[in-house]
Amino acid sequence: MEDWLPFVIIGVMIVGVGGIIYWSYLADKKRTEQLAENAEAMGLTFIPDGGDGLLHRFSGFQLFNRGRSRRIRNVITGDAGDVAIAIFDYRFTTGSGKHKTTHNQTIVSLSSSNFHAPDLYLRPEGFFDKIGSAIGFQDIDFESHPEFSRLFVLKGSNEMAIRQFMKPAVLELLETKQGICLEADGNTMFFYKNRTSAKPDQIKDLLAEAYEIYNCVTDEMV
């Protein structure tokens, strides 16, 4: 019996790994089906694969230059007036070996000729960001809005343009949006929750939240 024990253990491990892979496949398949249903309900187009075009289109943005094995799937796309909408699952990998991490995020992209932004990147501020800011790493703060400055790291190549873009109404709205990330440049804005893959039934709310920020920004441009 003892001679067979290692083989039994190996067999159990193989079955366990196989079960995990199969469960992951079923969960992914169910997610794709639910997202397709949500896209139809919103009057938008669903493309399960075919994200290579978006990866190429967005290659100039910081978000799409991290890590490796980058992939876009489950694309929901369409137009609302003059705004081009794209909602999609984005996956990339950082590190290697035991430090390897796969990141999954649901991204909302809004593009319009009525939207004009300097290149900027905003994300939640952490402990090490506070240290970095103290020793001179870029973090654009606003004395008029200390809560915003406490919550977020804000970076970009043209600080003056970013300060002009971030009107008081925009800063005040963002103060209510803890845990979000934004990236913008030119006619395009990306919105997502930090390190979060949205559930299918959360997609509509995610889009509405992105639109809330987009509308606030464009209203302030008038």
Secondary structure as UniProt FT lines:
FT   TURN            2..4
FT   HELIX           5..41
FT   TURN            42..43
FT   STRAND          45..47
FT   HELIX           52..57
FT   TURN            58..60
FT   HELIX           62..65
FT   STRAND          68..80
FT   TURN            81..82
FT   STRAND          83..94
FT   HELIX           97..99
FT   STRAND          101..111
FT   TURN            113..114
FT   STRAND          117..124
FT   HELIX           127..134
FT   TURN            135..136
FT   TURN            143..144
FT   HELIX           146..151
FT   STRAND          152..155
FT   HELIX           159..165
FT   HELIX           168..174
FT   TURN            175..176
FT   TURN            178..179
FT   STRAND          180..186
FT   STRAND          188..193
FT   TURN            194..195
FT   HELIX           200..202
FT   HELIX           203..221
//
